[in-house]
């Protein structure tokens, strides 16, 4: 896990550094150029799908273009990165963990895949933890049937009969 995190921070974290410190700067390019927006998002999609580096094996070209087009037509390329800036600039919390019922599914193509004991430290009431057999950062898009099954399994114990 530490080696994976180090690799990601050294080679794949530049986008987060830009979005976290200068979101408007990159935002101008995303809002002004459809080619710039497509290149930015395609790079992230390619890097974060289960098939790492080969996004067309996880999603069709039309699905990828539809997604990028949605950001272009709604002019939300810049605002989609706002969470990075907010996380960098949020007051630091002295939280002792999240106590509401929580579920964690680890998708094998996700950038960060914490072991169960790490998840248990953050989520004090972890009701479900599972490692899926496929899917990446965009699991709901890449493998909707796996994602749906995981959501159902995750909260089955909390359902009232």
PyMOL CGO cylinders between C-alpha atoms (Angstrom):
from pymol import cmd
from pymol.cgo import CYLINDER

trace = [
    CYLINDER, 0.00, 0.00, 0.00, 2.80, 2.41, 0.86, 0.3, 1, 1, 1, 1, 1, 1,
    CYLINDER, 2.80, 2.41, 0.86, 4.60, 1.71, -2.43, 0.3, 1, 1, 1, 1, 1, 1,
    CYLINDER, 4.60, 1.71, -2.43, 1.37, 2.30, -4.38, 0.3, 1, 1, 1, 1, 1, 1,
    CYLINDER, 1.37, 2.30, -4.38, 0.72, 5.55, -2.53, 0.3, 1, 1, 1, 1, 1, 1,
    CYLINDER, 0.72, 5.55, -2.53, 4.29, 6.73, -3.11, 0.3, 1, 1, 1, 1, 1, 1,
    CYLINDER, 4.29, 6.73, -3.11, 4.02, 5.90, -6.83, 0.3, 1, 1, 1, 1, 1, 1,
    CYLINDER, 4.02, 5.90, -6.83, 0.73, 7.81, -7.11, 0.3, 1, 1, 1, 1, 1, 1,
    CYLINDER, 0.73, 7.81, -7.11, 2.03, 10.84, -5.23, 0.3, 1, 1, 1, 1, 1, 1,
    CYLINDER, 2.03, 10.84, -5.23, 5.20, 10.95, -7.34, 0.3, 1, 1, 1, 1, 1, 1,
    CYLINDER, 5.20, 10.95, -7.34, 3.70, 10.31, -10.77, 0.3, 1, 1, 1, 1, 1, 1,
    CYLINDER, 3.70, 10.31, -10.77, -0.06, 10.81, -10.69, 0.3, 1, 1, 1, 1, 1, 1,
    CYLINDER, -0.06, 10.81, -10.69, -0.83, 13.57, -8.22, 0.3, 1, 1, 1, 1, 1, 1,
    CYLINDER, -0.83, 13.57, -8.22, 0.03, 16.62, -10.33, 0.3, 1, 1, 1, 1, 1, 1,
    CYLINDER, 0.03, 16.62, -10.33, -3.59, 17.22, -11.31, 0.3, 1, 1, 1, 1, 1, 1,
    CYLINDER, -3.59, 17.22, -11.31, -4.61, 17.38, -7.63, 0.3, 1, 1, 1, 1, 1, 1,
    CYLINDER, -4.61, 17.38, -7.63, -1.79, 19.79, -6.83, 0.3, 1, 1, 1, 1, 1, 1,
    CYLINDER, -1.79, 19.79, -6.83, -2.95, 22.09, -9.63, 0.3, 1, 1, 1, 1, 1, 1,
    CYLINDER, -2.95, 22.09, -9.63, -6.65, 21.80, -8.71, 0.3, 1, 1, 1, 1, 1, 1,
    CYLINDER, -6.65, 21.80, -8.71, -5.88, 22.22, -5.02, 0.3, 1, 1, 1, 1, 1, 1,
    CYLINDER, -5.88, 22.22, -5.02, -3.75, 25.34, -5.37, 0.3, 1, 1, 1, 1, 1, 1,
    CYLINDER, -3.75, 25.34, -5.37, -4.64, 27.01, -8.69, 0.3, 1, 1, 1, 1, 1, 1,
    CYLINDER, -4.64, 27.01, -8.69, -8.04, 25.70, -9.82, 0.3, 1, 1, 1, 1, 1, 1,
    CYLINDER, -8.04, 25.70, -9.82, -8.94, 28.84, -11.75, 0.3, 1, 1, 1, 1, 1, 1,
    CYLINDER, -8.94, 28.84, -11.75, -5.71, 28.78, -13.73, 0.3, 1, 1, 1, 1, 1, 1,
    CYLINDER, -5.71, 28.78, -13.73, -6.36, 25.32, -15.16, 0.3, 1, 1, 1, 1, 1, 1,
    CYLINDER, -6.36, 25.32, -15.16, -10.06, 26.20, -15.26, 0.3, 1, 1, 1, 1, 1, 1,
    CYLINDER, -10.06, 26.20, -15.26, -9.57, 28.86, -17.91, 0.3, 1, 1, 1, 1, 1, 1,
    CYLINDER, -9.57, 28.86, -17.91, -8.14, 26.27, -20.28, 0.3, 1, 1, 1, 1, 1, 1,
    CYLINDER, -8.14, 26.27, -20.28, -10.88, 23.78, -19.48, 0.3, 1, 1, 1, 1, 1, 1,
    CYLINDER, -10.88, 23.78, -19.48, -13.60, 26.37, -20.08, 0.3, 1, 1, 1, 1, 1, 1,
    CYLINDER, -13.60, 26.37, -20.08, -12.02, 27.93, -23.18, 0.3, 1, 1, 1, 1, 1, 1,
    CYLINDER, -12.02, 27.93, -23.18, -10.89, 24.94, -25.20, 0.3, 1, 1, 1, 1, 1, 1,
    CYLINDER, -10.89, 24.94, -25.20, -12.87, 21.79, -26.00, 0.3, 1, 1, 1, 1, 1, 1,
    CYLINDER, -12.87, 21.79, -26.00, -9.57, 20.15, -27.01, 0.3, 1, 1, 1, 1, 1, 1,
    CYLINDER, -9.57, 20.15, -27.01, -8.00, 21.18, -23.68, 0.3, 1, 1, 1, 1, 1, 1,
    CYLINDER, -8.00, 21.18, -23.68, -10.98, 19.83, -21.74, 0.3, 1, 1, 1, 1, 1, 1,
    CYLINDER, -10.98, 19.83, -21.74, -10.96, 16.58, -23.72, 0.3, 1, 1, 1, 1, 1, 1,
    CYLINDER, -10.96, 16.58, -23.72, -7.21, 16.08, -23.18, 0.3, 1, 1, 1, 1, 1, 1,
    CYLINDER, -7.21, 16.08, -23.18, -7.48, 16.80, -19.44, 0.3, 1, 1, 1, 1, 1, 1,
    CYLINDER, -7.48, 16.80, -19.44, -10.40, 14.44, -18.85, 0.3, 1, 1, 1, 1, 1, 1,
    CYLINDER, -10.40, 14.44, -18.85, -9.18, 11.72, -21.20, 0.3, 1, 1, 1, 1, 1, 1,
    CYLINDER, -9.18, 11.72, -21.20, -5.89, 11.64, -19.31, 0.3, 1, 1, 1, 1, 1, 1,
    CYLINDER, -5.89, 11.64, -19.31, -7.71, 11.15, -16.00, 0.3, 1, 1, 1, 1, 1, 1,
    CYLINDER, -7.71, 11.15, -16.00, -10.10, 8.57, -17.43, 0.3, 1, 1, 1, 1, 1, 1,
    CYLINDER, -10.10, 8.57, -17.43, -7.24, 6.62, -19.00, 0.3, 1, 1, 1, 1, 1, 1,
    CYLINDER, -7.24, 6.62, -19.00, -5.28, 6.65, -15.75, 0.3, 1, 1, 1, 1, 1, 1,
    CYLINDER, -5.28, 6.65, -15.75, -8.12, 5.74, -13.40, 0.3, 1, 1, 1, 1, 1, 1,
    CYLINDER, -8.12, 5.74, -13.40, -10.10, 3.02, -15.16, 0.3, 1, 1, 1, 1, 1, 1,
    CYLINDER, -10.10, 3.02, -15.16, -9.65, -0.64, -14.25, 0.3, 1, 1, 1, 1, 1, 1,
    CYLINDER, -9.65, -0.64, -14.25, -7.79, -1.23, -17.53, 0.3, 1, 1, 1, 1, 1, 1,
    CYLINDER, -7.79, -1.23, -17.53, -5.15, 1.41, -16.65, 0.3, 1, 1, 1, 1, 1, 1,
    CYLINDER, -5.15, 1.41, -16.65, -3.97, 3.25, -19.74, 0.3, 1, 1, 1, 1, 1, 1,
    CYLINDER, -3.97, 3.25, -19.74, -6.46, 1.57, -22.07, 0.3, 1, 1, 1, 1, 1, 1,
    CYLINDER, -6.46, 1.57, -22.07, -9.76, 3.28, -21.35, 0.3, 1, 1, 1, 1, 1, 1,
    CYLINDER, -9.76, 3.28, -21.35, -11.45, 1.98, -24.50, 0.3, 1, 1, 1, 1, 1, 1,
    CYLINDER, -11.45, 1.98, -24.50, -11.27, -1.53, -23.00, 0.3, 1, 1, 1, 1, 1, 1,
    CYLINDER, -11.27, -1.53, -23.00, -13.38, -0.35, -20.04, 0.3, 1, 1, 1, 1, 1, 1,
    CYLINDER, -13.38, -0.35, -20.04, -15.64, 2.20, -21.77, 0.3, 1, 1, 1, 1, 1, 1,
    CYLINDER, -15.64, 2.20, -21.77, -16.68, 2.78, -25.33, 0.3, 1, 1, 1, 1, 1, 1,
    CYLINDER, -16.68, 2.78, -25.33, -15.31, 5.78, -27.20, 0.3, 1, 1, 1, 1, 1, 1,
    CYLINDER, -15.31, 5.78, -27.20, -18.87, 7.16, -27.35, 0.3, 1, 1, 1, 1, 1, 1,
    CYLINDER, -18.87, 7.16, -27.35, -19.25, 6.83, -23.56, 0.3, 1, 1, 1, 1, 1, 1,
    CYLINDER, -19.25, 6.83, -23.56, -16.00, 8.72, -23.02, 0.3, 1, 1, 1, 1, 1, 1,
    CYLINDER, -16.00, 8.72, -23.02, -16.93, 11.44, -25.50, 0.3, 1, 1, 1, 1, 1, 1,
    CYLINDER, -16.93, 11.44, -25.50, -20.45, 11.71, -24.02, 0.3, 1, 1, 1, 1, 1, 1,
    CYLINDER, -20.45, 11.71, -24.02, -18.96, 12.28, -20.58, 0.3, 1, 1, 1, 1, 1, 1,
    CYLINDER, -18.96, 12.28, -20.58, -16.48, 14.90, -21.80, 0.3, 1, 1, 1, 1, 1, 1,
    CYLINDER, -16.48, 14.90, -21.80, -19.26, 16.58, -23.82, 0.3, 1, 1, 1, 1, 1, 1,
    CYLINDER, -19.26, 16.58, -23.82, -21.43, 16.81, -20.71, 0.3, 1, 1, 1, 1, 1, 1,
    CYLINDER, -21.43, 16.81, -20.71, -18.67, 18.77, -18.95, 0.3, 1, 1, 1, 1, 1, 1,
    CYLINDER, -18.67, 18.77, -18.95, -18.23, 20.98, -22.02, 0.3, 1, 1, 1, 1, 1, 1,
    CYLINDER, -18.23, 20.98, -22.02, -21.92, 21.78, -22.53, 0.3, 1, 1, 1, 1, 1, 1,
    CYLINDER, -21.92, 21.78, -22.53, -22.47, 22.57, -18.85, 0.3, 1, 1, 1, 1, 1, 1,
    CYLINDER, -22.47, 22.57, -18.85, -19.13, 24.40, -18.51, 0.3, 1, 1, 1, 1, 1, 1,
    CYLINDER, -19.13, 24.40, -18.51, -18.36, 22.41, -15.35, 0.3, 1, 1, 1, 1, 1, 1,
    CYLINDER, -18.36, 22.41, -15.35, -14.78, 21.36, -16.00, 0.3, 1, 1, 1, 1, 1, 1,
    CYLINDER, -14.78, 21.36, -16.00, -13.49, 23.98, -13.59, 0.3, 1, 1, 1, 1, 1, 1,
    CYLINDER, -13.49, 23.98, -13.59, -16.09, 23.50, -10.87, 0.3, 1, 1, 1, 1, 1, 1,
    CYLINDER, -16.09, 23.50, -10.87, -15.63, 19.72, -10.94, 0.3, 1, 1, 1, 1, 1, 1,
    CYLINDER, -15.63, 19.72, -10.94, -12.19, 20.25, -9.47, 0.3, 1, 1, 1, 1, 1, 1,
    CYLINDER, -12.19, 20.25, -9.47, -13.32, 22.61, -6.73, 0.3, 1, 1, 1, 1, 1, 1,
    CYLINDER, -13.32, 22.61, -6.73, -13.32, 19.81, -4.14, 0.3, 1, 1, 1, 1, 1, 1,
    CYLINDER, -13.32, 19.81, -4.14, -9.52, 19.66, -4.39, 0.3, 1, 1, 1, 1, 1, 1,
    CYLINDER, -9.52, 19.66, -4.39, -9.23, 23.36, -3.52, 0.3, 1, 1, 1, 1, 1, 1,
    CYLINDER, -9.23, 23.36, -3.52, -11.79, 22.97, -0.72, 0.3, 1, 1, 1, 1, 1, 1,
    CYLINDER, -11.79, 22.97, -0.72, -9.90, 20.03, 0.77, 0.3, 1, 1, 1, 1, 1, 1,
    CYLINDER, -9.90, 20.03, 0.77, -6.60, 21.93, 0.73, 0.3, 1, 1, 1, 1, 1, 1,
    CYLINDER, -6.60, 21.93, 0.73, -8.16, 25.01, 2.30, 0.3, 1, 1, 1, 1, 1, 1,
    CYLINDER, -8.16, 25.01, 2.30, -10.56, 23.39, 4.78, 0.3, 1, 1, 1, 1, 1, 1,
    CYLINDER, -10.56, 23.39, 4.78, -9.89, 23.83, 8.49, 0.3, 1, 1, 1, 1, 1, 1,
    CYLINDER, -9.89, 23.83, 8.49, -8.11, 20.81, 9.88, 0.3, 1, 1, 1, 1, 1, 1,
    CYLINDER, -8.11, 20.81, 9.88, -10.35, 18.64, 12.00, 0.3, 1, 1, 1, 1, 1, 1,
    CYLINDER, -10.35, 18.64, 12.00, -9.53, 16.78, 15.18, 0.3, 1, 1, 1, 1, 1, 1,
    CYLINDER, -9.53, 16.78, 15.18, -12.02, 14.10, 14.21, 0.3, 1, 1, 1, 1, 1, 1,
    CYLINDER, -12.02, 14.10, 14.21, -11.77, 10.78, 15.95, 0.3, 1, 1, 1, 1, 1, 1,
    CYLINDER, -11.77, 10.78, 15.95, -13.46, 8.97, 13.12, 0.3, 1, 1, 1, 1, 1, 1,
    CYLINDER, -13.46, 8.97, 13.12, -16.79, 8.72, 11.40, 0.3, 1, 1, 1, 1, 1, 1,
    CYLINDER, -16.79, 8.72, 11.40, -19.39, 6.96, 13.52, 0.3, 1, 1, 1, 1, 1, 1,
    CYLINDER, -19.39, 6.96, 13.52, -22.40, 6.62, 11.22, 0.3, 1, 1, 1, 1, 1, 1,
    CYLINDER, -22.40, 6.62, 11.22, -22.77, 3.25, 9.48, 0.3, 1, 1, 1, 1, 1, 1,
    CYLINDER, -22.77, 3.25, 9.48, -20.34, 3.15, 6.57, 0.3, 1, 1, 1, 1, 1, 1,
    CYLINDER, -20.34, 3.15, 6.57, -19.48, 0.75, 3.79, 0.3, 1, 1, 1, 1, 1, 1,
    CYLINDER, -19.48, 0.75, 3.79, -16.30, 0.47, 1.76, 0.3, 1, 1, 1, 1, 1, 1,
    CYLINDER, -16.30, 0.47, 1.76, -15.82, -1.37, -1.50, 0.3, 1, 1, 1, 1, 1, 1,
    CYLINDER, -15.82, -1.37, -1.50, -12.31, -1.53, -2.88, 0.3, 1, 1, 1, 1, 1, 1,
    CYLINDER, -12.31, -1.53, -2.88, -12.26, -1.59, -6.67, 0.3, 1, 1, 1, 1, 1, 1,
    CYLINDER, -12.26, -1.59, -6.67, -9.00, -3.00, -8.06, 0.3, 1, 1, 1, 1, 1, 1,
    CYLINDER, -9.00, -3.00, -8.06, -8.44, -0.14, -10.49, 0.3, 1, 1, 1, 1, 1, 1,
    CYLINDER, -8.44, -0.14, -10.49, -8.98, 2.60, -7.89, 0.3, 1, 1, 1, 1, 1, 1,
    CYLINDER, -8.98, 2.60, -7.89, -6.05, 4.87, -7.15, 0.3, 1, 1, 1, 1, 1, 1,
    CYLINDER, -6.05, 4.87, -7.15, -6.25, 4.39, -3.36, 0.3, 1, 1, 1, 1, 1, 1,
    CYLINDER, -6.25, 4.39, -3.36, -7.10, 0.94, -1.99, 0.3, 1, 1, 1, 1, 1, 1,
    CYLINDER, -7.10, 0.94, -1.99, -6.83, 0.93, 1.79, 0.3, 1, 1, 1, 1, 1, 1,
    CYLINDER, -6.83, 0.93, 1.79, -6.68, -2.33, 3.71, 0.3, 1, 1, 1, 1, 1, 1,
    CYLINDER, -6.68, -2.33, 3.71, -9.61, -3.13, 5.97, 0.3, 1, 1, 1, 1, 1, 1,
    CYLINDER, -9.61, -3.13, 5.97, -7.83, -2.14, 9.19, 0.3, 1, 1, 1, 1, 1, 1,
    CYLINDER, -7.83, -2.14, 9.19, -7.16, 1.34, 7.78, 0.3, 1, 1, 1, 1, 1, 1,
    CYLINDER, -7.16, 1.34, 7.78, -10.83, 1.73, 6.85, 0.3, 1, 1, 1, 1, 1, 1,
    CYLINDER, -10.83, 1.73, 6.85, -11.87, 0.59, 10.33, 0.3, 1, 1, 1, 1, 1, 1,
    CYLINDER, -11.87, 0.59, 10.33, -9.77, 3.37, 11.92, 0.3, 1, 1, 1, 1, 1, 1,
    CYLINDER, -9.77, 3.37, 11.92, -11.62, 6.02, 9.94, 0.3, 1, 1, 1, 1, 1, 1,
    CYLINDER, -11.62, 6.02, 9.94, -15.08, 4.46, 9.89, 0.3, 1, 1, 1, 1, 1, 1,
    CYLINDER, -15.08, 4.46, 9.89, -15.78, 3.41, 13.48, 0.3, 1, 1, 1, 1, 1, 1,
    CYLINDER, -15.78, 3.41, 13.48, -19.03, 1.71, 12.42, 0.3, 1, 1, 1, 1, 1, 1,
    CYLINDER, -19.03, 1.71, 12.42, -17.87, -0.13, 9.32, 0.3, 1, 1, 1, 1, 1, 1,
    CYLINDER, -17.87, -0.13, 9.32, -20.78, -2.39, 8.41, 0.3, 1, 1, 1, 1, 1, 1,
    CYLINDER, -20.78, -2.39, 8.41, -19.35, -3.67, 5.12, 0.3, 1, 1, 1, 1, 1, 1,
    CYLINDER, -19.35, -3.67, 5.12, -15.95, -4.04, 3.50, 0.3, 1, 1, 1, 1, 1, 1,
    CYLINDER, -15.95, -4.04, 3.50, -15.33, -5.90, 0.26, 0.3, 1, 1, 1, 1, 1, 1,
    CYLINDER, -15.33, -5.90, 0.26, -12.84, -6.10, -2.57, 0.3, 1, 1, 1, 1, 1, 1,
    CYLINDER, -12.84, -6.10, -2.57, -14.60, -6.20, -5.95, 0.3, 1, 1, 1, 1, 1, 1,
    CYLINDER, -14.60, -6.20, -5.95, -13.16, -8.15, -8.85, 0.3, 1, 1, 1, 1, 1, 1,
    CYLINDER, -13.16, -8.15, -8.85, -13.31, -5.27, -11.35, 0.3, 1, 1, 1, 1, 1, 1,
    CYLINDER, -13.31, -5.27, -11.35, -13.86, -1.56, -11.64, 0.3, 1, 1, 1, 1, 1, 1,
    CYLINDER, -13.86, -1.56, -11.64, -11.74, 1.48, -11.05, 0.3, 1, 1, 1, 1, 1, 1,
    CYLINDER, -11.74, 1.48, -11.05, -12.25, 5.07, -9.92, 0.3, 1, 1, 1, 1, 1, 1,
    CYLINDER, -12.25, 5.07, -9.92, -15.27, 5.25, -12.20, 0.3, 1, 1, 1, 1, 1, 1,
    CYLINDER, -15.27, 5.25, -12.20, -16.75, 1.93, -11.04, 0.3, 1, 1, 1, 1, 1, 1,
    CYLINDER, -16.75, 1.93, -11.04, -20.38, 3.06, -11.36, 0.3, 1, 1, 1, 1, 1, 1,
    CYLINDER, -20.38, 3.06, -11.36, -19.66, 3.95, -14.99, 0.3, 1, 1, 1, 1, 1, 1,
    CYLINDER, -19.66, 3.95, -14.99, -17.25, 1.12, -15.87, 0.3, 1, 1, 1, 1, 1, 1,
    CYLINDER, -17.25, 1.12, -15.87, -18.99, -1.76, -14.13, 0.3, 1, 1, 1, 1, 1, 1,
    CYLINDER, -18.99, -1.76, -14.13, -22.50, -0.62, -13.15, 0.3, 1, 1, 1, 1, 1, 1,
    CYLINDER, -22.50, -0.62, -13.15, -23.70, -4.14, -12.33, 0.3, 1, 1, 1, 1, 1, 1,
    CYLINDER, -23.70, -4.14, -12.33, -20.77, -4.68, -9.91, 0.3, 1, 1, 1, 1, 1, 1,
    CYLINDER, -20.77, -4.68, -9.91, -21.26, -1.23, -8.37, 0.3, 1, 1, 1, 1, 1, 1,
    CYLINDER, -21.26, -1.23, -8.37, -25.01, -1.80, -7.90, 0.3, 1, 1, 1, 1, 1, 1,
    CYLINDER, -25.01, -1.80, -7.90, -24.47, -5.21, -6.32, 0.3, 1, 1, 1, 1, 1, 1,
    CYLINDER, -24.47, -5.21, -6.32, -21.94, -3.67, -3.93, 0.3, 1, 1, 1, 1, 1, 1,
    CYLINDER, -21.94, -3.67, -3.93, -24.31, -0.87, -2.86, 0.3, 1, 1, 1, 1, 1, 1,
    CYLINDER, -24.31, -0.87, -2.86, -27.06, -3.41, -2.23, 0.3, 1, 1, 1, 1, 1, 1,
    CYLINDER, -27.06, -3.41, -2.23, -24.77, -5.74, -0.28, 0.3, 1, 1, 1, 1, 1, 1,
    CYLINDER, -24.77, -5.74, -0.28, -23.23, -2.87, 1.66, 0.3, 1, 1, 1, 1, 1, 1,
    CYLINDER, -23.23, -2.87, 1.66, -26.43, -1.72, 3.26, 0.3, 1, 1, 1, 1, 1, 1,
    CYLINDER, -26.43, -1.72, 3.26, -28.45, -4.94, 3.31, 0.3, 1, 1, 1, 1, 1, 1,
    CYLINDER, -28.45, -4.94, 3.31, -27.86, -5.30, 7.06, 0.3, 1, 1, 1, 1, 1, 1,
    CYLINDER, -27.86, -5.30, 7.06, -29.41, -1.86, 7.64, 0.3, 1, 1, 1, 1, 1, 1,
    CYLINDER, -29.41, -1.86, 7.64, -32.63, -2.47, 5.72, 0.3, 1, 1, 1, 1, 1, 1,
    CYLINDER, -32.63, -2.47, 5.72, -35.85, -2.93, 7.61, 0.3, 1, 1, 1, 1, 1, 1,
    CYLINDER, -35.85, -2.93, 7.61, -37.91, -5.94, 6.63, 0.3, 1, 1, 1, 1, 1, 1,
]
cmd.load_cgo(trace, "trace")
